[in-house]
């Protein structure tokens, strides 16, 4: 019998079974009423989060991965107290070199900014290119060259705001938009506003 890949979390209605790749966002061993333990998880992909539970072999499987790991799971859907969840039969840490053949990609498991990162990066570069003072433009250019790979993917915060891939970049652009609008109204230094928005975090 074929085992199918589960749909994205946003489309998962709790019906059927299969396998999938996720980020393990939360992991906790909890006691059962019978005196044993089960593993309570929160799985995440680019579309949302899904509660999951491991009952059989929970203590053993808990050693196979950590919170924050990408995981490959096999399980079946369930609806418990009106909430869709996944009851996991097997779970392990992703091995990127092996699992890429089955379609594993980190970006599919992480919430991302609603705008494409490449588009936001071009916008940021345009703001830097528009800086008039050469010393500030040179500084910002070095910052983008040195830290660009991280600026493109880092979240702005863990939970409070822009807590997703590309969130810091999106946050910087919003500050630039608001700051330069106010700068134009109050004849403030636009170059310093752009620099402050990029360097403030």
C-alpha positions as CSV (number, residue, x, y, z in Angstrom):
1,X,0.0,0.0,0.0
2,X,1.4,3.4,-1.0
3,X,2.1,6.0,1.6
4,X,1.3,9.5,0.4
5,X,2.8,12.8,1.3
6,X,0.6,14.9,3.6
7,X,-0.8,18.2,2.3
8,X,0.5,21.6,3.6
9,X,-0.7,22.3,7.1
10,X,-3.1,25.0,6.0
11,X,-4.9,22.4,3.8
12,X,-4.8,19.5,6.2
13,X,-8.3,18.6,7.5
14,X,-7.3,15.7,9.7
15,X,-8.4,13.0,7.1
16,X,-6.0,10.4,5.9
17,X,-2.4,9.4,6.7
18,X,1.0,9.9,5.1
19,X,4.4,11.4,5.6
20,X,5.8,14.9,5.5
21,X,8.6,17.3,6.4
22,X,8.2,19.9,9.2
23,X,10.1,22.1,11.7
24,X,9.6,20.9,15.2
25,X,8.6,24.1,16.9
26,X,7.7,22.6,20.3
27,X,8.5,19.3,22.0
28,X,7.4,18.1,25.4
29,X,7.1,14.7,27.1
30,X,3.9,14.6,29.1
31,X,2.3,12.0,31.5
32,X,-0.6,9.8,30.4
33,X,-3.5,8.9,32.6
34,X,-2.2,5.3,32.6
35,X,1.1,6.3,34.1
36,X,3.2,6.3,30.9
37,X,4.3,9.2,28.7
38,X,3.4,10.7,25.4
39,X,5.2,13.2,23.3
40,X,3.3,16.5,22.5
41,X,4.7,18.4,19.5
42,X,4.0,21.5,17.5
43,X,4.9,21.0,13.9
44,X,5.4,23.9,11.5
45,X,5.6,24.4,7.8
46,X,5.5,27.5,5.6
47,X,1.7,27.6,5.8
48,X,1.1,27.2,9.6
49,X,1.4,25.1,12.7
50,X,-0.1,21.7,13.6
51,X,-0.3,20.0,17.0
52,X,1.0,16.4,17.0
53,X,1.3,13.5,19.4
54,X,3.4,10.4,19.7
55,X,2.0,7.7,21.9
56,X,3.7,4.5,20.9
57,X,7.4,4.5,21.7
58,X,7.3,8.2,22.8
59,X,10.3,8.0,25.1
60,X,12.5,6.3,22.5
61,X,11.4,8.5,19.6
62,X,12.0,11.6,21.7
63,X,15.7,10.9,21.6
64,X,15.7,11.0,17.7
65,X,15.3,14.8,17.4
66,X,15.2,18.1,19.3
67,X,13.0,21.2,19.3
68,X,14.2,23.3,16.4
69,X,15.1,20.4,14.2
70,X,13.6,19.7,10.8
71,X,11.9,16.3,11.0
72,X,10.4,13.7,8.8
73,X,7.2,12.2,10.2
74,X,4.8,9.5,9.3
75,X,1.3,9.6,10.9
76,X,-2.4,9.8,10.6
77,X,-4.8,12.7,10.9
78,X,-7.1,13.0,13.9
79,X,-9.6,15.5,15.3
80,X,-9.5,15.9,19.0
81,X,-11.9,18.2,20.8
82,X,-12.6,20.0,17.5
83,X,-8.9,20.5,16.7
84,X,-7.1,18.9,13.8
85,X,-3.9,17.1,14.9
86,X,-1.5,14.5,13.7
87,X,-0.9,11.2,15.5
88,X,2.6,10.2,14.7
89,X,3.8,6.7,14.1
90,X,7.4,7.5,13.3
91,X,9.6,10.6,13.5
92,X,13.2,11.3,13.0
93,X,15.6,14.2,12.4
94,X,15.9,15.2,8.7
95,X,19.1,14.2,6.9
96,X,19.3,16.9,4.2
97,X,21.5,15.0,1.8
98,X,19.2,11.9,1.9
99,X,15.8,13.7,2.2
100,X,16.4,16.1,-0.6
101,X,15.5,13.3,-3.0
102,X,12.0,13.2,-1.4
103,X,11.6,16.9,-1.8
104,X,12.9,18.3,1.6
105,X,13.6,22.0,1.4
106,X,14.1,24.2,4.5
107,X,12.0,27.1,3.1
108,X,9.0,24.8,2.9
109,X,9.1,24.2,6.6
110,X,9.5,27.8,7.8
111,X,7.0,30.6,7.8
112,X,8.1,33.4,5.5
113,X,7.3,37.0,4.8
114,X,4.4,37.5,2.5
115,X,6.5,39.4,-0.1
116,X,9.2,37.6,-2.0
117,X,12.6,38.1,-0.4
118,X,14.3,38.9,-3.7
119,X,11.8,41.7,-4.3
120,X,12.3,43.1,-0.8
121,X,16.1,42.9,-1.2
122,X,16.0,44.9,-4.4
123,X,13.9,47.5,-2.7
124,X,16.5,47.8,0.1
125,X,19.4,48.1,-2.3
126,X,17.5,50.9,-4.1
127,X,17.1,52.8,-0.8
128,X,20.9,52.5,-0.2
129,X,21.6,53.5,-3.7
130,X,19.5,56.7,-3.1
131,X,21.6,57.7,-0.1
132,X,23.4,61.0,-1.0
133,X,26.2,61.2,1.5
134,X,29.0,59.0,0.3
135,X,30.3,57.9,3.7
136,X,26.9,56.7,4.8
137,X,26.3,55.0,1.4
138,X,29.7,53.2,1.7
139,X,28.9,52.1,5.3
140,X,25.5,50.7,4.3
141,X,26.9,49.0,1.3
142,X,29.4,47.2,3.4
143,X,26.7,46.1,5.8
144,X,24.6,44.7,3.0
145,X,27.6,43.0,1.4
146,X,28.8,41.5,4.7
147,X,25.5,40.5,6.3
148,X,23.2,40.2,3.3
149,X,22.8,36.4,3.5
150,X,21.5,36.7,7.0
151,X,19.5,39.9,6.5
152,X,17.5,38.1,3.8
153,X,16.3,35.3,6.1
154,X,16.5,36.4,9.7
155,X,13.2,37.0,11.6
156,X,12.8,40.4,13.3
157,X,11.8,38.7,16.6
158,X,11.0,35.4,18.1
159,X,7.3,35.9,18.7
160,X,6.2,39.5,18.9
161,X,6.4,40.8,15.3
162,X,7.7,39.7,11.9
163,X,8.6,36.4,13.5
164,X,9.2,34.5,10.2
165,X,11.8,34.1,7.5
166,X,12.6,37.4,6.0
167,X,10.9,39.2,8.8
168,X,13.8,41.5,9.7
169,X,14.1,42.6,6.1
170,X,10.4,43.4,5.9
171,X,10.7,45.2,9.2
172,X,13.6,47.4,8.0
173,X,11.7,48.3,4.9
174,X,8.6,49.3,6.9
175,X,10.7,51.6,9.1
176,X,12.3,53.1,6.0
177,X,8.9,53.8,4.5
178,X,7.5,55.4,7.7
179,X,10.7,57.2,8.5
180,X,11.3,58.8,5.0
181,X,7.7,59.9,4.9
182,X,8.1,61.7,8.2
183,X,11.5,63.0,7.1
184,X,9.9,64.6,4.0
185,X,7.2,66.2,6.2
186,X,9.7,67.6,8.8
187,X,12.7,68.3,6.6
188,X,14.7,65.6,8.5
189,X,17.9,64.0,7.1
190,X,16.7,61.1,4.9
191,X,20.1,59.5,4.7
192,X,20.2,59.2,8.5
193,X,16.7,57.8,8.6
194,X,17.7,55.1,6.1
195,X,20.9,54.3,7.9
196,X,19.1,54.2,11.3
197,X,16.4,51.8,9.9
198,X,19.1,49.4,8.6
199,X,21.4,49.6,11.6
200,X,18.8,49.9,14.5
201,X,18.5,46.1,15.0
